[in-house]
């Protein structure tokens, strides 16, 4: 009886590993085009039984699972998730299947463990995460295993990270500074809230805000930032206390989350002149706040453009033979006022 050539025989004939043949046959991981072509030629030479399928693999669109690991499923992240799902289904670079999950807890150890488990389900990962050694280590482990990882919204300092996609935090901070310094009627104190300085986008926004004010409006006194963990209740309590104890407060800049807490606290404020306030994202709450003048400006993430650029990069990362290492892509923020929403 004549035995049919096996995958091992094919691998030997093509001068590659059996794992590489499996990748070509089942589209598990990217393989260089010339390597895949060599496998097909070797299959034809030895009469491999699945030669037809191998030829088909060279021409059909590869199937890939795109993993998006976002933070708590509030209005902002729900909207972002929808854009990412839409961009994945719309791309023609691969046959993409979006896998979307949210994290209720955003402490470093939980993020790292969730990230490691999530990566097992998909071919490529995009994650919103804080910069922390345990998170960076998890990212490095995933990339070292052969799966690309990108960061979204906030960057991290992992040297292996494949790329970052977000709004331009430097522009966000400087636009906030320009707005508050121009709209306030007199010099005074300005309160600043950040979710956490572990989110590098928020840290850069705060630094850029301070830089603008130091350059162009030194007559204002910038208070030390209050960390609110992107929590509306903490933001509400912090701002309520801030406006109570600081009679010369003239403005507030929230560089992270907690917008609903800001709006609630300002609506309850009964006395004193209007405070100029700038925060992030156009949500139902901030839209209402802009309409009734409680807040003055929001800086929004360009969801559609960001999602498309990210998905394209993820698709290329899963179809190329080399692990990418792209420069950060920072898109200008969307500016929302009461008159343009």
C-alpha positions as CSV (number, residue, x, y, z in Angstrom):
1,X,0.0,0.0,0.0
2,X,1.3,3.4,-1.0
3,X,1.2,5.9,1.9
4,X,0.0,9.4,1.3
5,X,2.5,12.2,2.0
6,X,2.0,13.6,5.5
7,X,2.4,17.2,6.8
8,X,5.9,16.2,8.1
9,X,6.8,15.1,4.6
10,X,5.5,18.3,3.2
11,X,7.4,20.4,5.7
12,X,10.7,18.5,4.9
13,X,10.1,19.0,1.2
14,X,9.4,22.8,1.6
15,X,12.3,23.3,4.1
16,X,10.0,24.6,6.8
17,X,8.6,23.4,10.1
18,X,5.4,21.3,10.4
19,X,4.0,24.3,12.4
20,X,4.5,26.6,9.4
21,X,2.6,24.1,7.2
22,X,-0.2,24.1,9.7
23,X,-0.3,27.9,9.7
24,X,-0.7,28.0,5.9
25,X,-3.2,25.2,5.9
26,X,-5.4,26.5,8.7
27,X,-4.6,30.3,8.7
28,X,-3.7,30.2,12.4
29,X,-0.9,32.8,12.3
30,X,0.7,35.0,9.6
31,X,3.2,33.4,7.2
32,X,5.3,35.3,4.7
33,X,3.9,35.1,1.1
34,X,7.0,33.6,-0.3
35,X,7.1,30.9,2.4
36,X,3.4,30.1,1.8
37,X,4.1,29.8,-2.0
38,X,7.1,27.5,-1.3
39,X,4.8,25.2,0.8
40,X,2.3,25.1,-2.1
41,X,5.0,24.2,-4.6
42,X,6.3,21.5,-2.4
43,X,2.8,20.1,-2.0
44,X,2.4,19.9,-5.8
45,X,5.8,18.2,-6.1
46,X,5.0,15.4,-3.7
47,X,1.3,15.0,-4.4
48,X,0.1,16.2,-1.0
49,X,-3.6,15.4,-0.7
50,X,-4.6,19.0,0.4
51,X,-2.8,20.8,-2.3
52,X,-6.0,22.4,-3.6
53,X,-6.8,23.8,-0.1
54,X,-3.3,25.2,0.2
55,X,-3.7,27.0,-3.2
56,X,-7.1,28.4,-2.0
57,X,-5.4,29.7,1.2
58,X,-3.1,31.9,-0.9
59,X,-6.0,33.7,-2.4
60,X,-8.8,33.9,0.2
61,X,-9.1,36.6,2.8
62,X,-7.7,35.4,6.1
63,X,-10.0,35.1,9.1
64,X,-8.9,36.9,12.2
65,X,-10.5,37.5,15.7
66,X,-10.0,41.1,16.8
67,X,-10.0,41.6,20.5
68,X,-11.0,44.9,22.1
69,X,-10.6,45.1,25.9
70,X,-12.2,48.3,27.2
71,X,-13.0,49.7,30.6
72,X,-16.4,50.0,32.3
73,X,-19.4,49.8,30.0
74,X,-20.6,53.4,30.4
75,X,-22.0,55.5,27.6
76,X,-18.5,56.5,26.4
77,X,-17.1,53.0,26.2
78,X,-20.3,51.6,24.7
79,X,-20.1,54.1,21.9
80,X,-16.4,53.3,21.4
81,X,-17.2,49.6,21.3
82,X,-19.8,50.0,18.6
83,X,-17.4,52.0,16.4
84,X,-14.7,49.3,16.9
85,X,-17.1,46.5,16.0
86,X,-18.3,48.4,12.9
87,X,-14.7,49.1,11.7
88,X,-13.8,45.4,12.2
89,X,-16.8,44.2,10.1
90,X,-16.1,46.9,7.4
91,X,-12.5,46.2,6.8
92,X,-11.6,44.4,3.6
93,X,-8.0,43.5,4.7
94,X,-9.2,40.4,6.6
95,X,-12.4,38.6,7.4
96,X,-12.6,40.1,10.9
97,X,-14.6,39.0,13.8
98,X,-14.8,41.5,16.7
99,X,-14.6,40.2,20.3
100,X,-15.5,43.0,22.7
101,X,-15.2,42.8,26.5
102,X,-15.3,45.4,29.3
103,X,-13.6,45.5,32.7
104,X,-15.5,46.4,35.8
105,X,-12.3,46.6,37.9
106,X,-9.4,48.7,36.6
107,X,-6.7,48.0,39.1
108,X,-3.4,46.9,37.6
109,X,-3.3,43.3,38.7
110,X,-6.9,42.7,37.5
111,X,-6.2,44.4,34.2
112,X,-3.1,42.3,33.7
113,X,-4.8,39.0,34.5
114,X,-7.8,39.9,32.4
115,X,-5.5,40.8,29.5
116,X,-3.7,37.5,29.6
117,X,-6.9,35.5,29.6
118,X,-8.5,37.6,26.9
119,X,-5.5,37.3,24.6
120,X,-6.1,33.5,24.4
121,X,-9.4,34.0,22.7
122,X,-8.3,36.3,19.8
123,X,-5.6,36.8,17.2
124,X,-4.7,40.5,18.1
125,X,-5.6,42.7,21.1
126,X,-6.3,46.4,21.5
127,X,-6.6,47.5,25.2
128,X,-7.4,50.6,27.2
129,X,-5.0,50.3,30.2
130,X,-3.0,52.3,32.7
131,X,0.8,52.3,32.6
132,X,2.0,50.0,35.3
133,X,4.8,47.4,35.5
134,X,2.4,44.4,35.9
135,X,0.3,45.6,32.9
136,X,3.4,46.2,30.8
137,X,4.7,42.7,31.7
138,X,1.4,41.1,30.6
139,X,1.6,43.0,27.3
140,X,5.2,41.9,26.8
141,X,4.3,38.2,27.5
142,X,1.4,38.3,24.9
143,X,3.6,39.9,22.2
144,X,6.4,37.5,22.9
145,X,4.0,34.6,22.4
146,X,3.4,35.9,18.8
147,X,0.2,37.9,19.3
148,X,0.2,41.7,18.5
149,X,-1.0,44.1,21.2
150,X,-2.0,47.7,20.6
151,X,-3.0,50.4,23.2
152,X,-6.1,52.6,22.7
153,X,-6.8,56.0,24.2
154,X,-3.9,55.9,26.7
155,X,-0.3,54.7,25.9
156,X,1.9,52.5,28.0
157,X,5.7,52.3,28.3
158,X,6.1,48.7,27.2
159,X,9.0,48.6,24.6
160,X,7.3,45.7,22.8
161,X,3.9,47.4,22.3
162,X,2.9,47.3,18.6
163,X,1.4,50.7,18.5
164,X,-0.8,53.3,20.1
165,X,-4.0,55.0,18.9
166,X,-5.6,57.9,20.7
167,X,-6.6,61.6,20.7
168,X,-3.7,64.1,20.9
169,X,-3.5,64.7,24.7
170,X,-1.1,67.6,24.3
171,X,-3.7,69.5,22.1
172,X,-6.4,68.6,24.6
173,X,-4.6,70.2,27.5
174,X,-3.7,73.3,25.6
175,X,-7.2,73.7,24.1
176,X,-8.5,73.5,27.7
177,X,-6.1,76.1,28.8
178,X,-6.9,78.5,26.0
179,X,-10.7,78.1,26.6
180,X,-10.6,78.7,30.4
181,X,-8.1,81.6,30.2
182,X,-10.2,83.3,27.5
183,X,-13.7,82.8,29.0
184,X,-13.1,83.6,32.6
185,X,-13.9,87.2,33.7
186,X,-11.1,87.6,36.1
187,X,-8.0,85.8,37.4
188,X,-8.3,83.3,40.1
189,X,-7.9,79.7,41.1
190,X,-8.4,76.8,38.7
191,X,-9.2,73.3,39.9
192,X,-7.9,70.2,38.0
193,X,-9.2,66.7,38.2
194,X,-7.5,63.6,36.8
195,X,-8.7,60.0,36.9
196,X,-5.2,58.7,37.5
197,X,-1.7,59.7,36.5
198,X,-1.2,56.1,35.6
199,X,-3.2,57.0,32.4
200,X,-0.5,58.7,30.4
201,X,-3.0,60.5,28.2
202,X,-4.5,62.2,31.3
203,X,-1.1,63.0,32.7
204,X,0.0,64.6,29.4
205,X,-3.2,66.5,29.2
206,X,-2.6,68.0,32.7
207,X,1.0,68.8,31.9
208,X,0.0,70.5,28.6
209,X,-2.7,72.5,30.4
210,X,-0.2,73.7,33.0
211,X,2.3,74.5,30.3
212,X,-0.2,76.6,28.3
213,X,-1.3,78.5,31.4
214,X,2.3,79.2,32.5
215,X,3.1,80.5,29.0
216,X,0.0,82.5,28.3
217,X,-2.0,83.1,31.5
218,X,0.4,83.2,34.5
219,X,-2.0,85.3,36.5
220,X,-4.1,82.2,37.2
221,X,-3.3,79.9,40.2
222,X,-3.5,76.3,39.2
223,X,-4.4,74.0,42.2
224,X,-2.9,70.6,42.8
225,X,-4.8,67.9,40.8
226,X,-7.5,65.9,42.5
227,X,-7.5,62.2,41.6
228,X,-11.0,60.9,41.1
229,X,-10.3,57.4,39.7
230,X,-12.7,58.4,36.8
231,X,-15.5,57.9,39.2
232,X,-18.5,60.3,39.1
233,X,-19.3,60.0,42.8
234,X,-15.7,60.9,43.8
235,X,-15.7,63.7,41.2
236,X,-19.0,65.1,42.6
237,X,-17.7,65.1,46.2
238,X,-14.3,66.6,45.2
239,X,-15.8,69.4,43.2
240,X,-18.5,70.2,45.8
241,X,-15.8,70.6,48.4
242,X,-13.6,72.6,46.0
243,X,-16.3,75.2,45.2
244,X,-17.3,75.4,48.8
245,X,-13.8,76.2,50.2
246,X,-12.4,78.3,47.3
247,X,-14.4,81.5,46.9
248,X,-12.0,82.7,44.2
249,X,-12.3,79.6,42.1
250,X,-12.9,80.6,38.4
251,X,-12.5,77.4,36.4
252,X,-12.3,73.6,36.4
253,X,-10.6,71.3,34.0
254,X,-11.4,67.6,34.2
255,X,-8.7,65.8,32.1
256,X,-10.2,62.3,32.6
257,X,-13.5,60.8,33.5
258,X,-16.1,62.0,36.1
259,X,-18.0,64.3,33.9
260,X,-21.4,63.5,35.4
261,X,-20.1,64.2,38.8
262,X,-18.8,67.6,37.6
263,X,-22.1,68.5,36.0
264,X,-24.1,67.5,39.1
265,X,-21.9,69.5,41.5
266,X,-22.0,72.6,39.3
267,X,-25.8,72.4,38.9
268,X,-26.2,72.2,42.7
269,X,-24.0,75.3,43.2
270,X,-26.3,78.1,44.2
271,X,-24.0,81.2,44.7
272,X,-21.1,82.9,43.1
273,X,-20.2,83.7,39.5
274,X,-20.3,81.1,36.8
275,X,-17.3,78.7,36.7
276,X,-15.8,78.0,33.3
277,X,-15.4,74.3,32.9
278,X,-13.9,71.9,30.3
279,X,-14.2,68.2,30.3
280,X,-14.0,65.2,27.9
281,X,-16.4,63.5,25.5
282,X,-19.8,64.2,24.2
283,X,-22.2,61.9,26.1
284,X,-25.9,62.5,26.9
285,X,-24.9,64.1,30.2
286,X,-22.3,66.4,28.7
287,X,-24.6,67.3,25.8
288,X,-27.2,68.4,28.3
289,X,-24.6,70.3,30.3
290,X,-23.4,72.2,27.2
291,X,-27.0,73.1,26.2
292,X,-27.8,74.6,29.6
293,X,-24.4,76.3,30.1
294,X,-23.2,74.3,33.0
295,X,-20.1,73.3,31.1
296,X,-18.5,75.3,28.4
297,X,-16.6,72.8,26.2
298,X,-15.9,69.1,25.8
299,X,-13.0,67.5,24.0
300,X,-14.1,64.4,22.2
301,X,-12.4,61.3,20.9
302,X,-12.7,61.0,17.1
303,X,-14.3,57.5,17.3
304,X,-14.8,56.7,13.7
305,X,-11.4,57.8,12.4
306,X,-9.6,56.3,15.3
307,X,-11.4,52.9,15.1
308,X,-10.7,52.6,11.3
309,X,-7.0,53.4,11.7
310,X,-6.6,51.0,14.6
311,X,-8.4,48.1,12.9
312,X,-6.4,48.6,9.7
313,X,-3.2,48.3,11.8
314,X,-4.5,45.3,13.6
315,X,-5.4,43.6,10.3
316,X,-1.9,44.2,8.9
317,X,-0.3,43.0,12.1
318,X,-2.1,39.6,11.8
319,X,-1.3,39.1,8.1
320,X,2.3,40.2,8.1
321,X,5.2,37.9,9.1
322,X,6.9,40.4,11.4
323,X,5.6,41.9,14.6
324,X,4.9,45.6,14.0
325,X,6.2,48.5,16.1
326,X,4.4,51.6,14.9
327,X,4.8,55.2,16.0
328,X,1.9,56.5,18.1
329,X,-1.0,57.9,16.1
330,X,-2.5,60.9,17.9
331,X,-5.6,62.4,16.2
332,X,-6.8,66.0,17.0
333,X,-9.7,66.0,19.5
334,X,-13.2,67.0,18.5
335,X,-14.3,70.3,20.0
336,X,-17.9,70.5,21.2
337,X,-19.7,73.7,22.2
338,X,-23.3,74.4,22.8
339,X,-23.5,75.9,19.3
340,X,-22.2,73.0,17.3
341,X,-23.9,70.0,18.7
